[in-house]
Amino acid sequence: MGTVAVGKNDLTINVTNEIVVRAITVKGIVEGDAVPQLFIPKLVSFFKAGKFPVNRLVEFYKPDQIAQAFEDSKVGKTIKPILILDPSYKA
């Protein structure tokens, strides 16, 4: 189990029932634990080879479409909604 986007609040769990019995390994993840200088070029090469369809994972929204972006993410229409704040930006 990887922990991501964890807040600063305390969390109490029953280690025996929730981790040991289920044989779960818990790992904290910061920034995906990747080395950007190595990982990003690898992702680009996967994309160029057709192995990482990032264009099918993201959707771009204008600021007035923020509610739609949340809804599309919630229902699984898009994996990563991206809000474009600069109207001159062309995706």
Chimera marker file (.cmm) of the C-alpha trace (Angstrom):
<marker_set name="trace">
<marker id="1" x="0.000" y="0.000" z="0.000" r="1" g="1" b="0" radius="0.5"/>
<marker id="2" x="1.412" y="3.358" z="-0.972" r="1" g="1" b="0" radius="0.5"/>
<marker id="3" x="0.363" y="6.490" z="0.848" r="1" g="1" b="0" radius="0.5"/>
<marker id="4" x="-0.097" y="9.560" z="-1.329" r="1" g="1" b="0" radius="0.5"/>
<marker id="5" x="-1.670" y="12.964" z="-0.697" r="1" g="1" b="0" radius="0.5"/>
<marker id="6" x="-1.734" y="12.341" z="3.030" r="1" g="1" b="0" radius="0.5"/>
<marker id="7" x="-2.616" y="15.312" z="5.190" r="1" g="1" b="0" radius="0.5"/>
<marker id="8" x="-0.955" y="16.335" z="8.419" r="1" g="1" b="0" radius="0.5"/>
<marker id="9" x="-3.669" y="14.840" z="10.639" r="1" g="1" b="0" radius="0.5"/>
<marker id="10" x="-2.916" y="11.801" z="12.765" r="1" g="1" b="0" radius="0.5"/>
<marker id="11" x="-4.252" y="8.441" z="11.611" r="1" g="1" b="0" radius="0.5"/>
<marker id="12" x="-4.888" y="5.532" z="13.933" r="1" g="1" b="0" radius="0.5"/>
<marker id="13" x="-5.014" y="2.003" z="12.545" r="1" g="1" b="0" radius="0.5"/>
<marker id="14" x="-5.007" y="-1.468" z="14.018" r="1" g="1" b="0" radius="0.5"/>
<marker id="15" x="-1.657" y="-2.763" z="12.782" r="1" g="1" b="0" radius="0.5"/>
<marker id="16" x="-2.542" y="-6.424" z="13.360" r="1" g="1" b="0" radius="0.5"/>
<marker id="17" x="-5.899" y="-6.385" z="11.571" r="1" g="1" b="0" radius="0.5"/>
<marker id="18" x="-5.148" y="-3.866" z="8.839" r="1" g="1" b="0" radius="0.5"/>
<marker id="19" x="-1.526" y="-4.647" z="7.959" r="1" g="1" b="0" radius="0.5"/>
<marker id="20" x="-0.210" y="-7.913" z="9.417" r="1" g="1" b="0" radius="0.5"/>
<marker id="21" x="-3.248" y="-10.131" z="8.767" r="1" g="1" b="0" radius="0.5"/>
<marker id="22" x="-3.516" y="-8.833" z="5.204" r="1" g="1" b="0" radius="0.5"/>
<marker id="23" x="0.278" y="-9.074" z="4.671" r="1" g="1" b="0" radius="0.5"/>
<marker id="24" x="0.383" y="-5.484" z="3.444" r="1" g="1" b="0" radius="0.5"/>
<marker id="25" x="3.577" y="-3.500" z="3.044" r="1" g="1" b="0" radius="0.5"/>
<marker id="26" x="3.119" y="0.222" z="3.727" r="1" g="1" b="0" radius="0.5"/>
<marker id="27" x="5.347" y="2.699" z="1.916" r="1" g="1" b="0" radius="0.5"/>
<marker id="28" x="5.243" y="6.472" z="2.049" r="1" g="1" b="0" radius="0.5"/>
<marker id="29" x="5.575" y="8.023" z="-1.393" r="1" g="1" b="0" radius="0.5"/>
<marker id="30" x="6.933" y="11.501" z="-2.047" r="1" g="1" b="0" radius="0.5"/>
<marker id="31" x="6.732" y="12.821" z="-5.615" r="1" g="1" b="0" radius="0.5"/>
<marker id="32" x="6.274" y="9.260" z="-6.839" r="1" g="1" b="0" radius="0.5"/>
<marker id="33" x="9.752" y="8.289" z="-5.573" r="1" g="1" b="0" radius="0.5"/>
<marker id="34" x="11.036" y="8.848" z="-9.112" r="1" g="1" b="0" radius="0.5"/>
<marker id="35" x="14.166" y="10.650" z="-10.208" r="1" g="1" b="0" radius="0.5"/>
<marker id="36" x="12.698" y="13.203" z="-12.649" r="1" g="1" b="0" radius="0.5"/>
<marker id="37" x="15.885" y="13.413" z="-14.743" r="1" g="1" b="0" radius="0.5"/>
<marker id="38" x="15.558" y="9.672" z="-15.460" r="1" g="1" b="0" radius="0.5"/>
<marker id="39" x="11.827" y="9.081" z="-15.264" r="1" g="1" b="0" radius="0.5"/>
<marker id="40" x="10.543" y="11.902" z="-17.500" r="1" g="1" b="0" radius="0.5"/>
<marker id="41" x="12.749" y="10.962" z="-20.488" r="1" g="1" b="0" radius="0.5"/>
<marker id="42" x="11.584" y="7.352" z="-20.044" r="1" g="1" b="0" radius="0.5"/>
<marker id="43" x="7.936" y="8.476" z="-20.112" r="1" g="1" b="0" radius="0.5"/>
<marker id="44" x="8.604" y="10.554" z="-23.235" r="1" g="1" b="0" radius="0.5"/>
<marker id="45" x="10.174" y="7.555" z="-24.966" r="1" g="1" b="0" radius="0.5"/>
<marker id="46" x="7.190" y="5.390" z="-23.973" r="1" g="1" b="0" radius="0.5"/>
<marker id="47" x="4.839" y="8.050" z="-25.361" r="1" g="1" b="0" radius="0.5"/>
<marker id="48" x="6.757" y="8.277" z="-28.647" r="1" g="1" b="0" radius="0.5"/>
<marker id="49" x="6.652" y="4.465" z="-28.938" r="1" g="1" b="0" radius="0.5"/>
<marker id="50" x="2.883" y="4.473" z="-28.389" r="1" g="1" b="0" radius="0.5"/>
<marker id="51" x="3.208" y="2.734" z="-25.018" r="1" g="1" b="0" radius="0.5"/>
<marker id="52" x="2.049" y="5.629" z="-22.814" r="1" g="1" b="0" radius="0.5"/>
<marker id="53" x="-1.078" y="7.328" z="-24.224" r="1" g="1" b="0" radius="0.5"/>
<marker id="54" x="-0.889" y="10.418" z="-22.018" r="1" g="1" b="0" radius="0.5"/>
<marker id="55" x="-3.176" y="12.247" z="-24.456" r="1" g="1" b="0" radius="0.5"/>
<marker id="56" x="-5.967" y="9.799" z="-23.518" r="1" g="1" b="0" radius="0.5"/>
<marker id="57" x="-5.400" y="10.326" z="-19.793" r="1" g="1" b="0" radius="0.5"/>
<marker id="58" x="-5.697" y="14.113" z="-19.631" r="1" g="1" b="0" radius="0.5"/>
<marker id="59" x="-8.375" y="16.625" z="-20.508" r="1" g="1" b="0" radius="0.5"/>
<marker id="60" x="-8.022" y="20.402" z="-20.576" r="1" g="1" b="0" radius="0.5"/>
<marker id="61" x="-10.587" y="22.775" z="-19.031" r="1" g="1" b="0" radius="0.5"/>
<marker id="62" x="-11.076" y="26.525" z="-18.860" r="1" g="1" b="0" radius="0.5"/>
<marker id="63" x="-11.533" y="28.130" z="-15.424" r="1" g="1" b="0" radius="0.5"/>
<marker id="64" x="-15.295" y="28.381" z="-15.887" r="1" g="1" b="0" radius="0.5"/>
<marker id="65" x="-15.389" y="24.596" z="-16.510" r="1" g="1" b="0" radius="0.5"/>
<marker id="66" x="-13.927" y="23.657" z="-13.130" r="1" g="1" b="0" radius="0.5"/>
<marker id="67" x="-17.131" y="21.970" z="-11.939" r="1" g="1" b="0" radius="0.5"/>
<marker id="68" x="-17.153" y="19.864" z="-15.115" r="1" g="1" b="0" radius="0.5"/>
<marker id="69" x="-13.502" y="18.971" z="-14.559" r="1" g="1" b="0" radius="0.5"/>
<marker id="70" x="-14.297" y="17.679" z="-11.070" r="1" g="1" b="0" radius="0.5"/>
<marker id="71" x="-17.310" y="15.738" z="-12.354" r="1" g="1" b="0" radius="0.5"/>
<marker id="72" x="-15.374" y="14.202" z="-15.262" r="1" g="1" b="0" radius="0.5"/>
<marker id="73" x="-12.678" y="13.088" z="-12.837" r="1" g="1" b="0" radius="0.5"/>
<marker id="74" x="-15.230" y="11.706" z="-10.394" r="1" g="1" b="0" radius="0.5"/>
<marker id="75" x="-17.020" y="9.579" z="-13.001" r="1" g="1" b="0" radius="0.5"/>
<marker id="76" x="-13.792" y="8.471" z="-14.707" r="1" g="1" b="0" radius="0.5"/>
<marker id="77" x="-14.206" y="10.375" z="-17.962" r="1" g="1" b="0" radius="0.5"/>
<marker id="78" x="-10.700" y="11.746" z="-17.478" r="1" g="1" b="0" radius="0.5"/>
<marker id="79" x="-7.843" y="10.585" z="-15.294" r="1" g="1" b="0" radius="0.5"/>
<marker id="80" x="-6.145" y="13.966" z="-14.965" r="1" g="1" b="0" radius="0.5"/>
<marker id="81" x="-8.187" y="17.119" z="-15.527" r="1" g="1" b="0" radius="0.5"/>
<marker id="82" x="-5.934" y="20.095" z="-16.260" r="1" g="1" b="0" radius="0.5"/>
<marker id="83" x="-7.169" y="23.616" z="-15.652" r="1" g="1" b="0" radius="0.5"/>
<marker id="84" x="-5.714" y="26.120" z="-18.148" r="1" g="1" b="0" radius="0.5"/>
<marker id="85" x="-5.545" y="29.532" z="-16.493" r="1" g="1" b="0" radius="0.5"/>
<marker id="86" x="-3.711" y="31.349" z="-19.302" r="1" g="1" b="0" radius="0.5"/>
<marker id="87" x="-6.153" y="31.802" z="-22.219" r="1" g="1" b="0" radius="0.5"/>
<marker id="88" x="-3.242" y="32.205" z="-24.667" r="1" g="1" b="0" radius="0.5"/>
<marker id="89" x="-1.976" y="28.681" z="-23.908" r="1" g="1" b="0" radius="0.5"/>
<marker id="90" x="-2.620" y="26.137" z="-26.665" r="1" g="1" b="0" radius="0.5"/>
<marker id="91" x="-2.715" y="22.509" z="-25.532" r="1" g="1" b="0" radius="0.5"/>
<link id1="1" id2="2" r="1" g="1" b="0" radius="0.2"/>
<link id1="2" id2="3" r="1" g="1" b="0" radius="0.2"/>
<link id1="3" id2="4" r="1" g="1" b="0" radius="0.2"/>
<link id1="4" id2="5" r="1" g="1" b="0" radius="0.2"/>
<link id1="5" id2="6" r="1" g="1" b="0" radius="0.2"/>
<link id1="6" id2="7" r="1" g="1" b="0" radius="0.2"/>
<link id1="7" id2="8" r="1" g="1" b="0" radius="0.2"/>
<link id1="8" id2="9" r="1" g="1" b="0" radius="0.2"/>
<link id1="9" id2="10" r="1" g="1" b="0" radius="0.2"/>
<link id1="10" id2="11" r="1" g="1" b="0" radius="0.2"/>
<link id1="11" id2="12" r="1" g="1" b="0" radius="0.2"/>
<link id1="12" id2="13" r="1" g="1" b="0" radius="0.2"/>
<link id1="13" id2="14" r="1" g="1" b="0" radius="0.2"/>
<link id1="14" id2="15" r="1" g="1" b="0" radius="0.2"/>
<link id1="15" id2="16" r="1" g="1" b="0" radius="0.2"/>
<link id1="16" id2="17" r="1" g="1" b="0" radius="0.2"/>
<link id1="17" id2="18" r="1" g="1" b="0" radius="0.2"/>
<link id1="18" id2="19" r="1" g="1" b="0" radius="0.2"/>
<link id1="19" id2="20" r="1" g="1" b="0" radius="0.2"/>
<link id1="20" id2="21" r="1" g="1" b="0" radius="0.2"/>
<link id1="21" id2="22" r="1" g="1" b="0" radius="0.2"/>
<link id1="22" id2="23" r="1" g="1" b="0" radius="0.2"/>
<link id1="23" id2="24" r="1" g="1" b="0" radius="0.2"/>
<link id1="24" id2="25" r="1" g="1" b="0" radius="0.2"/>
<link id1="25" id2="26" r="1" g="1" b="0" radius="0.2"/>
<link id1="26" id2="27" r="1" g="1" b="0" radius="0.2"/>
<link id1="27" id2="28" r="1" g="1" b="0" radius="0.2"/>
<link id1="28" id2="29" r="1" g="1" b="0" radius="0.2"/>
<link id1="29" id2="30" r="1" g="1" b="0" radius="0.2"/>
<link id1="30" id2="31" r="1" g="1" b="0" radius="0.2"/>
<link id1="31" id2="32" r="1" g="1" b="0" radius="0.2"/>
<link id1="32" id2="33" r="1" g="1" b="0" radius="0.2"/>
<link id1="33" id2="34" r="1" g="1" b="0" radius="0.2"/>
<link id1="34" id2="35" r="1" g="1" b="0" radius="0.2"/>
<link id1="35" id2="36" r="1" g="1" b="0" radius="0.2"/>
<link id1="36" id2="37" r="1" g="1" b="0" radius="0.2"/>
<link id1="37" id2="38" r="1" g="1" b="0" radius="0.2"/>
<link id1="38" id2="39" r="1" g="1" b="0" radius="0.2"/>
<link id1="39" id2="40" r="1" g="1" b="0" radius="0.2"/>
<link id1="40" id2="41" r="1" g="1" b="0" radius="0.2"/>
<link id1="41" id2="42" r="1" g="1" b="0" radius="0.2"/>
<link id1="42" id2="43" r="1" g="1" b="0" radius="0.2"/>
<link id1="43" id2="44" r="1" g="1" b="0" radius="0.2"/>
<link id1="44" id2="45" r="1" g="1" b="0" radius="0.2"/>
<link id1="45" id2="46" r="1" g="1" b="0" radius="0.2"/>
<link id1="46" id2="47" r="1" g="1" b="0" radius="0.2"/>
<link id1="47" id2="48" r="1" g="1" b="0" radius="0.2"/>
<link id1="48" id2="49" r="1" g="1" b="0" radius="0.2"/>
<link id1="49" id2="50" r="1" g="1" b="0" radius="0.2"/>
<link id1="50" id2="51" r="1" g="1" b="0" radius="0.2"/>
<link id1="51" id2="52" r="1" g="1" b="0" radius="0.2"/>
<link id1="52" id2="53" r="1" g="1" b="0" radius="0.2"/>
<link id1="53" id2="54" r="1" g="1" b="0" radius="0.2"/>
<link id1="54" id2="55" r="1" g="1" b="0" radius="0.2"/>
<link id1="55" id2="56" r="1" g="1" b="0" radius="0.2"/>
<link id1="56" id2="57" r="1" g="1" b="0" radius="0.2"/>
<link id1="57" id2="58" r="1" g="1" b="0" radius="0.2"/>
<link id1="58" id2="59" r="1" g="1" b="0" radius="0.2"/>
<link id1="59" id2="60" r="1" g="1" b="0" radius="0.2"/>
<link id1="60" id2="61" r="1" g="1" b="0" radius="0.2"/>
<link id1="61" id2="62" r="1" g="1" b="0" radius="0.2"/>
<link id1="62" id2="63" r="1" g="1" b="0" radius="0.2"/>
<link id1="63" id2="64" r="1" g="1" b="0" radius="0.2"/>
<link id1="64" id2="65" r="1" g="1" b="0" radius="0.2"/>
<link id1="65" id2="66" r="1" g="1" b="0" radius="0.2"/>
<link id1="66" id2="67" r="1" g="1" b="0" radius="0.2"/>
<link id1="67" id2="68" r="1" g="1" b="0" radius="0.2"/>
<link id1="68" id2="69" r="1" g="1" b="0" radius="0.2"/>
<link id1="69" id2="70" r="1" g="1" b="0" radius="0.2"/>
<link id1="70" id2="71" r="1" g="1" b="0" radius="0.2"/>
<link id1="71" id2="72" r="1" g="1" b="0" radius="0.2"/>
<link id1="72" id2="73" r="1" g="1" b="0" radius="0.2"/>
<link id1="73" id2="74" r="1" g="1" b="0" radius="0.2"/>
<link id1="74" id2="75" r="1" g="1" b="0" radius="0.2"/>
<link id1="75" id2="76" r="1" g="1" b="0" radius="0.2"/>
<link id1="76" id2="77" r="1" g="1" b="0" radius="0.2"/>
<link id1="77" id2="78" r="1" g="1" b="0" radius="0.2"/>
<link id1="78" id2="79" r="1" g="1" b="0" radius="0.2"/>
<link id1="79" id2="80" r="1" g="1" b="0" radius="0.2"/>
<link id1="80" id2="81" r="1" g="1" b="0" radius="0.2"/>
<link id1="81" id2="82" r="1" g="1" b="0" radius="0.2"/>
<link id1="82" id2="83" r="1" g="1" b="0" radius="0.2"/>
<link id1="83" id2="84" r="1" g="1" b="0" radius="0.2"/>
<link id1="84" id2="85" r="1" g="1" b="0" radius="0.2"/>
<link id1="85" id2="86" r="1" g="1" b="0" radius="0.2"/>
<link id1="86" id2="87" r="1" g="1" b="0" radius="0.2"/>
<link id1="87" id2="88" r="1" g="1" b="0" radius="0.2"/>
<link id1="88" id2="89" r="1" g="1" b="0" radius="0.2"/>
<link id1="89" id2="90" r="1" g="1" b="0" radius="0.2"/>
<link id1="90" id2="91" r="1" g="1" b="0" radius="0.2"/>
</marker_set>
